[in-house]
């Protein structure tokens, strides 16, 4: 079919809640304004902010005969792939829609999918695979972080869709004037000022060749001095001298762990106080002394694992911590930026909370908390699992006062029931690390690294703790037998911990793995004997 009679075909991949419907409406209305005939159809995901959403647009300039436009994209026959989220581009590429002559314009921003967020570790799909596929399948690809582009221009992050549209309109696929699309954006009446500026930005960058071919917002890796400086500036002025003093104290105790200490001292000082950080340093020194005595040198392999996971554990999430984080001024500032709230314009932040009784009585002094728990459990067998939903308008006087009172309870945290119970768990873990370190350095390192499985809150955290004790009480003895049988206990132990850390409640699967490895190793060792 001659090119002039063929419709231009655009396939848009996005995630529910990212404004794909607004973007496709802008595109269709702008094309109609430009004298084209256009239509779009959306295949919606299962739920907002979770399901994948696909929009398909076909358009053709008005001609002598009305076009017959299709509602379905055909693999290998799409002129432009547009993606608001990078994993969604990967889905389109996997579907076979790209080909050497198509143009790809994709936002490298990541909104992690459910299957990526479910594993506690290692679930994120590597962006490099998608990038390589896009650059291989298309000779005309633009992969850039749209939010970063508009942020650098001083625009709202919500205008990122407009910068994508501007790039599309100015691309070789359309090469149309901007005015018809300006009219479509104005007609939609959604963030008009910033969206017009963002559209013009994307349009201009595509026209003058400055639109990035590959722009990924990577996490910056800092050395310990840079990290310490960054963390110090994040603390209130009155705590900065404490932070430097505590960091120097920690570094003098175990110099190789400077980067761990730069983060740990900040996190624990922000969580509680200087005395709490000194308690942390003393705990790390105890394990370091045992490791040094065991190895006969200034070793810190076991100590490094223990120090990292101890800092995470000691900054556990309780009601006081949640309230403290929700009241941060920078949280409200980010909301103003993300939602283009100007100057002193009013806005409301509603936090939907559902605390359970353990979160409430856990804040109280240990004797009172135990008394309430005992009475509650007599009253109802499911007392600890009751939920008390509430809605708090946190940036209004009553809501702010409520959360401030909860956050202020952090000054009583050391006497609380929750903290008392956390100390018992921490002692049990420390004793296990010292025990296994005394028997074998490799098993000691695995016992220390097992602390990484303790994550989350509520029932998820209870499952994670069950996994930890299962690994320590049953898994490490199996690994000791594996080592005696001549197997690589370190490699098998790391594999088991990776499984445990992927999702709370994997204890049974971990034990099965270890027993299977041991069963495979024992015949071989017997035969060798």
N, C-alpha and C positions, 0 to 999 in steps of 0.2 A: 504494500500500500504506500503511495507517495507520502512523503513526510508532511506536506501541507494539509493532508486530510487526516492526519493521525493526531489524537489527543495527547497532550502532555500529561504524564502520570507521576504523581508524587505519593510516596508512602511514608507516613509519619508514625514513629514508634515512641511511646511515652508510658508513663505510669499514672494511674488514677490520682487526681489531686494536683497535677503539675500544670494544668491549664491547657491541655491539648485541644479541648473543644474550642476555647477562645482563639487559640492559634489557627486552627483550621477554618474557623469562621472569618477571621481577619483575611486569611488567604483567599477564600472563595469570594467574599464581598469585594476585596480589592481587585480580583481578576474581573469580576462583573463590572466594577467601576471602570476598568481599563478596556471594556468592550469585548470581553471574552465570555464564553458560555462555560460555566463551571458547576461542579457538584462535588459533595463529599459524603462519605459514610463513615460512621465510627463503630468499631467492634470493641465494646467496653469490657473491662476486667471485672472480676468478681466483687471487688469492694474498693471504695475510695482509698487512695494512698497505699494500695497493696497490689491490685491486679494490673497486669499489662493491658494497655489500651492501644489500639491501632486505628488510625484515620487514613482513609484513602481518598485522594483528590484527583479528579480528571478534569481537564480544561482545554478549550480550543478557541482560537479567535473566531468571531462571527464570520460565517461564510455564506455561500449561496444556499446551502442545505443545512438544516439543523443536524448536529452530530448525534450519534447514538453513543452515550457514555456508559461505561461499565461500572458496576459497583464493587468489582473484585479485582485485586491486583494479581498479575500473572508473574510467577518467578522468571527472572531474566528479561522482563519487559517493562521495567520501571525506569523513568528518566532521572528521578532524584529520590534519594533516601534521606529523610530528615529525622533526627532523633533528639529528643529532649533529655534523654538519660542514656548513658553509655552502654549499659547492659542490654537495653532495648535495641540498640544498634546491632549488638551481637545476635539477638534473636532474629532480626531481619536478615542478617548475613547468613545465618544458619538456614533460614528458609529459602535461600537461593535467589533472592531478589536482586542482588548486586550483579553487575557485569562491567566489562572494561569501559563502556561508553557512558555509564551512569555517573551522576555527581552525588557525592556523599557529603552532607553537612550535619555534623553531630556535636552535641554538647558532651564534653568528657566528664561532666558532673556525675557522681554516683549516688543514687538513692537505693540503698541496699535492699535486695529482695528478701522475702521471708526465708527462703532456703539458705541464703547467705548469713542471715542473722541468727538462725536457729543454733548452729554450732557455736560454742563459746570461743573456739579458736579455729583459725584457718579455714573459715567458710567462704571468704570473699573471693569471687571469681577474678582472676588476674586480668587487668585492663590491657596488658601488653599483648595478650592473645587476640583480643578484639581489634586492637590497633593494627597488628600485623595483617590480620585478615582484610581489614578495610583498605589498607594501602596496597595489598596484593590484588584484590578484586577490582579496584577502581583506580583509574589514572588521575582522577580529579576529586580528591578528598580533602575536607577541611574539618579537622578534629580539634576543637578548642573549648576551653572552660568558659561557657557563656557568663556564668555568675561572676567570674573573675574579671572578665572584660568589662562588664557594666560597673562593677565595683570600682575598678581603676578609673572609670569616667565619672565617679561620684554619683551614680544612679542607683535606684533601688534594685535589690537582687531579684525582685519579682518582675523586673523588666527584661529578664534574660530571654524570654520567648520572643520579644520584639526584635532583639538583636539577631536572633536566628532568622526571623522573617525577613529582615532587611537584607541579610546575606543571600537568602533564597531569591528574592525579587531581583537582585543585582547580578545573580549568577548567569552563566551562559544558558541555563535551561530556560529562563524567562527574559532577562535583560530588558525589564520594563521600567517606566518612570515611577518615581516614588509617590507622586501625588494621589493616585487612586487608592493606595494603601494607607496613606495618611487619613483619607476620608473614612476608610473602614475602621481604623483605630479610634478616631474621634466618635464615630457612630456607636461603638461598643461602650464608650463611657467607663472604661476600666483603666485607672492610672494613666490618663491620657498624656499628661506632660512628660513623665519619665519614659513612657512607651514610645512616644514620638521621637524623643532624643535617642533612645536605644535603637529604634528602627533605622534612623539616619546614620547612626554609628556603624551598624552592621552593613548597611547599604554602601557607605563610603569605603569601609575597609575592604569589602569585596571588589569594588570598582578600582581602588588604587593599589590593590595587590598587597595590602598590609594585614589582611585577615590570616591568622596563623593556620598553617597546614597541620600543626601538631602542638597543642598547648594543654598540658596536663598539670593540674595543681598538685604537686607532690609535697609530702610532709618533709619538712627540713630536718636533717639530722644534725644535732648540735653536739659539740664536745662539752665536757662537764663544766667548764668555765662559762661558756655561752649559756648553757642551761641554767646554771646557778644565777647568773645575772638576770635572765628572763624571769625565773621564779622569784627572785628577790623583789623585782619591780612589781610583781603581782600581789605582794603582801602589803597590808597597811603599813604606813610609815613607822609606826611604833613597834612593829615586829621585825623590821629588816635587820637591825643590829643583832637581835636574837638568832635570826636565821644564819647570818654569817658566822657567829660564834659557834653555834651548834654544828654547822657544816665543817668548820675547821676541827672541831673536837672529833667528829666522826671520821674525817679523812686521816687524822693523825693516828687513829686506832687501826684502820685498815685502808691504807692509801690506794690499793688497786680498785676499790669500790667507789671512787669519787663520783662517778656519774649516777650510780644508784643512790648515793647519799644526797646528791643535789636535788633529786626528785623526792626522796623519802622525807628529808628534813622539812621541805616545803609542805608536803602533803600532811604530815602529822602535826606540824605547827599550826597550819590552817585548821586542821581538824580539832585540836585541843589546845595544847600549850607547850612551853619549853620543857617543863618537867616530863611531859609525855614523850617528847623526842629523846630526852636523856635516858628514859626507861628503854626506849627502842635501841639506842646505841649500846646500852649495857647488855641487852639480850643478844645483839649481834656479836659483841666482844666475847661473850661466853662461848658461842659456837666456834668463833675464830680461834680461840685459845685451844679448844678441843681438837680442831682440825690441825693446827700447828703441832700440837703434841703427838698426834697420830702420824703425821707425815714426816716429822723431824725437820720441816722447813716452813717458811712463811707462806704456806699454801692458802688459797682463798676460794677454791672452786665451790666447795660445799657452802661456804659462808655467803658467796655471791647469790646463790639460789635462795638461801634462807633469808638474807637481808631484803631481797626484792619482794618476795611473797609475804614476809612479815609486815612490811610497810603497807601493802595492800590490805592485809587482814586487819591490822590495827586501825585502819581508817574505814572500818566497816560502816555500812549505811544503816543508821538508825533514824528515828523520827526527827531528832535534833539536827542531824546532818542534812536531811532532805529539806527541812525548813530553812536552814542556813543558806543552802545553795539557791533555793527559790527566791530568796530576798536579795540576792546579789544585784547591785545597780547595773552591772554590765549585762545582766539578763534582760532587764527592761530596755536598755539602750539598744541591744541587738533586735529586740522585737520592734522598736521604733524604726530601725533601719530596714529590717526585712519587709515591714508592712507600710513603708513610706509615710509614717506618722510625722507630720511636720511640727516643728517648734513646740508650742504648748498645747497643741491639739489634744483633747482628751481621748484616752483609749482605756479599755478594760481588759484585764487578764483574769480569766476564770480558771482556777486549778481544780481538777476533779480528783479527789482523794478517796481512798477506801482503806483506812487503817484497820488492822485487826487488834484484838485485845493484847497480844504479846507486844505489839509496838507501843501500846499505851502504858501498860503496867511495867514494861521494860525500862521506861524512863525514870521510874520512881525508885527511891531508896530500896535496897535489896529486901529488907524485912517487910516493908509495905507491899512491894511487888509480889513477893511470895504469898502473902496473906490474901491479896486480891485474886491471884491465880488459883489458890486452893478453894476459895469460896466460889469462884466462877465455875470451876470444873465440877464442883458438887451440884451447882445449879443446872448446868447443861454439859452433856458429854462433849459437845462440839464447841465449847466456849472459845477455845483458842483459834478456831477457824471461822468464827463469825466475822462478817464484814460490815463496816459502818460507813457507807458512802456519804460523802459530803462535797459541797461545792463552795469554794472559797474565792471570793473576788480579792485577789491578793494585793492589788495596788489601790485599794480603797481602805479607809481608816480601820474599819472593824476587821477585815481580812488581814491587813498588814499587822495589826496588833496581835491577832490570834497566832499568826505564824512567828512573830517576834517572840512571844512568850514561849512557844515550843523551842525555838532556836536557843533561847536563853537557858534552857534546861541543860545545855551542853556543859555549863559550869558545874553541874551536879553529876556529870556523867560517871566520874570515878566511883561514886557511891551507888550507882544505879544497878538494878538487877541484871540488866542486859550486859553491862560491862563486867560485872562479877562473873557471869557465865562465860563471857568471852575469854577472860583470864584463865579459867579452868581449861578451856579448849586449847588455848595457846601453850599452856604448860604441858599438856598431853602431847602436842605436836613436837615441842622442843625436846621433851624426854625421848621421843621416838627417834628424832634426828641424832641426838647424842648417843643413843643406844646402838643404832645401826652404823654410825660413824666409827664407833669403837670396834665394831666387828669387821667392817669393810668400807673403805672410802667410797667405792662406787655405790654401794647400797645406802650409805649416808647421804650422798648427793641426790639419789632418787627419793629418799625420805624428805629431804629439804625441798626438792622440786615438786613433790606432791602437794605442797601448799598452794600451787597455782589452781587447783581444782575448786578451791573455796571461793565461790562467786555468787552473786545474786542476793536475793532476800526471800523471806517467807519460806514456803514449801520447797522452792528451788534450792535455796541455801541448805535446808535440812537434808535434801537428797545429796547435795554436793559433800556435806560433812560425812554422811554415811559412806560415800565413795572413798573419801580420804581415809577413814578408819579401816575400811575393808582393804585398801591397798597396803596400809601400814601393818595391819594385824595378820592378813592372809597373803597378800601379794608379795611382800618382801621376803617372807620365808620361802615361797616358791622360787623367787629369783635367786635366793641363796643356793637352793638346790640346783638350779640351772647353772649357776657359776661353778658349783662343784662338779657338775657333769661336763664341764668344758665349753659350755655355750657362752655367747656374748650377752651377759646379763644386762649390761648397760644399754645395748641396742633394744633388747626385748622390753626392758623397763621403760625406755623412752616411748616405745610404741604403745605400751599399755597406758602410760600417762596421757599420751596424745588422745587415745580413745576416751579416757575418763574426762579430759578437759573439754572434749567436743560437746558434751551435753550431760547435764546432771542426771543421775540415775543409771549410769552405764556400768555400775559395779559388777553386776552379774556377767556382762559381756567381757569385762576386763579379766575376771577370774577364769572364764572359759578360755580366753586367749592364752593366759599364762599356763594353765594346765595342759593345753594342747601343745604349747612349745616344750614343756617339760616332758610330756609323753613322747614327743618326737626325739628329744635329746637323750633320754635314758637308754633306749636300745643301742644307740650308737656307742655310748660310753661303756655299756656292758660288753659289747662286741670287742671294743678296743682292749678291754681288760683281759 
